[in-house]
Amino acid sequence: METETKIEKYSVTLADAKKFISSVGIINKLVNEVVFRFTAEGLNITAMDAANIAMISFDYSKEGFLNYEAPTEEVKFGVDLTKLSAAFRRLKDGAVVIDFADRITVNGQGKLKKKFTVPILTDPEEERKKMPPLEFKAAVRVKVDDLSEAIEDATLAGESVMLSCEKGKFSLIAETEINSASTDITAIEEVISPEGVIRGKYSIEYLQKMVTTKIADEATIRFGNEYPVKIEYASENIKLSIILAPRVSNDWGE
């Protein structure tokens, strides 16, 4: 664990916390402990799940905060995301003030004034990670509702699903010896290498955790042949990317 910048207190205010809270909830489906990193640009979270199968990168720009004092040096806090998410779920409306000191204090400024405290982790499990430099062969932008439905279709026919992309056609295919399910999705935008059909197989369980309509209506999916898949969401002030290793591999390797 890197040496953390010593700071007595740090405070930020979210004007509309719904998408921020939703993002934290999605991240918490994959990891329990993270490091909140505040910089001149805003908040960043980069983490990998315990099985080394999924990696998350989340950026929330300083413009998304009603109150944000940009630090001159990176300020870091270890966060128990499960406990923080539980507190966030109790907030229904209004601005949210989050104070970081010897503990994290969440103040809901809605119709009901709420206050929750959760501990600061002095030695969180996650070390700083960087998104690996990946070169994807296919990229498609789709409606998240369509993607979510296709993944649910795939659950009827196994534990993994094949993403398949060829010019003009993007499909999700799941099959076993006794049953199968496939769904073709009309892509909003498509970029594919000239290599022909691009296919990659991934865990349905993980994909279910990665897909959400609460951040953006559309998502960009990047993948390759037997290669990681990257799902990206972008909306005002938010960028969330999740990389998932292919089913043929148990980890990222060297």
C-alpha positions in Angstrom: 0.0 0.0 0.0 1.3 3.4 -1.0 2.0 6.0 1.7 -1.1 8.1 1.9 -1.1 11.9 1.9 -1.8 13.1 5.4 -4.8 15.4 5.6 -7.0 16.3 8.6 -10.3 16.7 6.7 -11.5 16.6 3.2 -15.1 17.4 2.1 -17.0 17.2 -1.2 -20.7 18.0 -2.0 -22.7 16.2 -4.7 -25.6 18.3 -6.1 -27.4 15.3 -7.7 -26.0 12.1 -6.3 -28.1 9.5 -8.1 -25.7 8.5 -10.8 -22.7 8.7 -8.5 -24.4 6.4 -6.0 -25.4 4.0 -8.8 -21.8 3.9 -10.0 -20.6 3.1 -6.6 -23.2 0.3 -6.4 -22.0 -1.2 -9.6 -18.4 -1.2 -8.5 -19.4 -2.8 -5.2 -20.9 -5.7 -7.1 -17.3 -6.6 -8.0 -15.1 -5.3 -5.2 -15.6 -4.6 -1.5 -12.6 -2.3 -0.8 -11.3 0.5 -2.9 -9.2 3.7 -2.7 -10.9 7.0 -3.4 -8.3 9.2 -5.1 -9.0 13.0 -5.3 -6.9 15.0 -7.8 -7.1 18.3 -9.6 -9.4 16.7 -12.1 -11.8 15.0 -9.7 -12.3 11.5 -8.1 -10.8 8.3 -9.5 -11.3 4.7 -8.4 -9.3 1.9 -10.0 -9.7 -1.6 -8.7 -9.6 -5.3 -9.5 -11.9 -8.0 -8.1 -10.5 -10.6 -5.8 -10.5 -13.3 -8.5 -8.4 -11.1 -10.9 -11.0 -11.5 -13.6 -12.6 -8.0 -13.7 -11.0 -4.5 -13.5 -12.8 -1.3 -12.9 -11.9 2.3 -13.7 -14.2 5.1 -12.5 -13.8 8.8 -13.0 -16.1 11.5 -11.6 -15.0 15.0 -12.8 -14.7 17.9 -10.4 -17.6 19.6 -12.3 -19.9 17.0 -10.9 -19.4 18.3 -7.4 -21.3 21.2 -6.0 -18.4 21.8 -3.8 -14.9 20.5 -4.7 -11.6 21.9 -3.5 -9.1 20.5 -5.9 -6.0 19.3 -4.0 -2.6 20.3 -5.2 -1.4 16.7 -4.5 -3.4 13.5 -4.7 -5.4 12.8 -1.6 -6.3 9.1 -0.9 -8.8 7.4 1.4 -9.3 3.6 1.8 -13.0 2.9 1.6 -15.2 -0.1 2.7 -17.4 0.2 -0.4 -20.0 -2.3 1.0 -20.7 -0.1 4.1 -20.6 3.1 2.1 -23.0 1.7 -0.5 -25.4 0.7 2.2 -25.4 4.2 3.6 -25.9 5.7 0.1 -28.9 3.5 -0.6 -30.7 5.2 2.3 -30.5 8.6 0.6 -33.5 9.4 -1.5 -33.1 13.0 -2.7 -31.2 16.2 -2.4 -27.5 17.1 -2.1 -25.1 14.9 -0.3 -22.1 16.1 1.7 -19.3 13.6 2.2 -16.6 14.3 4.8 -13.4 12.4 5.0 -11.5 12.6 8.3 -10.8 9.8 10.9 -14.0 8.3 9.4 -16.3 9.0 6.4 -19.4 11.0 7.2 -22.3 11.0 4.7 -24.8 13.8 5.2 -28.0 13.6 3.2 -29.5 17.1 2.6 -32.9 15.9 1.3 -36.4 16.2 2.8 -35.2 14.1 5.6 -31.7 15.1 7.0 -29.7 11.9 7.3 -26.2 11.3 8.7 -24.2 8.1 8.4 -20.6 7.3 9.4 -18.4 4.5 8.1 -14.8 3.7 8.9 -11.7 4.8 6.9 -9.6 1.8 5.9 -6.0 2.4 6.9 -4.7 -0.5 4.9 -7.1 -1.4 2.1 -6.4 -4.5 0.1 -6.3 -2.9 -3.3 -3.0 -1.6 -4.6 -3.0 1.0 -7.3 -3.8 -0.6 -10.6 -3.6 0.8 -14.2 -5.8 -0.2 -17.0 -3.8 -2.5 -19.3 -3.0 -1.3 -22.8 -5.3 -3.4 -24.9 -5.9 -3.4 -28.6 -9.5 -4.5 -29.4 -10.6 -5.9 -32.8 -14.3 -4.9 -32.5 -16.2 -2.0 -30.9 -20.0 -1.6 -30.9 -22.2 0.9 -29.2 -25.6 -0.4 -28.2 -28.6 0.4 -26.1 -28.0 -0.9 -22.6 -31.6 -2.2 -22.3 -30.9 -4.4 -25.4 -27.7 -5.7 -24.0 -29.2 -6.5 -20.6 -32.1 -8.4 -22.3 -29.7 -10.4 -24.4 -27.6 -11.4 -21.4 -30.7 -12.5 -19.6 -31.7 -14.6 -22.6 -28.2 -16.2 -22.4 -28.8 -17.4 -18.8 -31.3 -19.9 -20.2 -28.5 -21.8 -22.0 -25.4 -21.8 -19.8 -22.9 -20.0 -17.7 -21.0 -18.3 -20.5 -21.9 -16.3 -23.5 -20.2 -15.7 -26.8 -20.0 -12.1 -28.2 -19.9 -12.2 -31.9 -19.4 -9.3 -34.3 -19.1 -9.2 -38.1 -20.0 -6.4 -40.4 -23.6 -5.4 -39.8 -24.3 -8.0 -37.1 -23.6 -8.1 -33.4 -24.9 -11.2 -31.5 -24.8 -12.8 -28.1 -24.8 -16.6 -28.3 -25.0 -19.2 -25.4 -25.1 -22.9 -26.0 -24.6 -26.3 -24.4 -25.0 -29.8 -25.7 -28.8 -29.7 -25.0 -29.9 -26.1 -25.4 -29.0 -22.7 -26.9 -30.0 -19.0 -26.9 -29.0 -16.3 -29.3 -29.9 -12.6 -29.6 -29.0 -10.2 -32.4 -28.6 -6.6 -31.4 -28.8 -3.6 -33.7 -25.7 -1.6 -33.0 -25.9 2.2 -32.9 -22.3 2.4 -34.1 -19.9 -0.3 -35.1 -16.2 -0.5 -35.7 -14.6 -3.8 -36.7 -11.2 -4.9 -38.0 -11.0 -6.4 -41.5 -10.3 -9.8 -40.0 -13.9 -11.0 -40.4 -15.9 -12.5 -37.5 -14.7 -11.4 -34.0 -15.7 -13.7 -31.1 -15.0 -13.8 -27.4 -16.6 -15.9 -24.6 -17.3 -14.4 -21.2 -18.9 -15.2 -17.8 -22.6 -14.4 -17.8 -22.5 -13.9 -14.0 -19.9 -11.2 -14.3 -21.6 -9.6 -17.3 -24.9 -9.3 -15.3 -23.0 -7.3 -12.6 -21.4 -5.1 -15.2 -24.5 -4.0 -17.2 -26.6 -1.2 -15.8 -29.1 1.4 -17.2 -28.6 3.7 -14.2 -25.5 5.5 -15.6 -26.2 5.8 -19.3 -28.7 4.6 -21.9 -25.9 3.4 -24.2 -22.7 1.5 -23.7 -19.7 0.8 -25.8 -18.4 -2.8 -25.9 -14.9 -3.6 -27.1 -13.5 -7.1 -27.5 -11.4 -9.5 -29.6 -11.0 -13.1 -30.4 -10.4 -14.9 -27.0 -9.6 -11.5 -25.6 -10.9 -9.4 -22.7 -14.1 -7.4 -23.2 -14.4 -3.8 -22.1 -17.7 -2.2 -21.3 -17.7 1.6 -21.2 -20.4 4.0 -19.9 -20.2 7.8 -20.2 -22.6 10.5 -19.1 -22.2 14.0 -17.8 -19.2 14.1 -15.4 -19.0 10.2 -15.2 -16.8 7.7 -17.0 -17.0 4.0 -15.9 -15.1 1.2 -17.7 -15.0 -2.4 -16.7 -12.7 -5.0 -18.3 -13.5 -8.7 -18.0 -11.1 -11.5 -18.8 -12.3 -14.1 -21.4 -13.6 -17.4 -20.3 -10.6 -19.2 -21.7 -8.4 -17.5 -19.0 -8.5 -17.4 -15.2 -6.5 -14.2 -14.8 -4.7 -11.4 -16.7 -1.4 -13.3 -17.0 1.9 -11.6 -17.3 
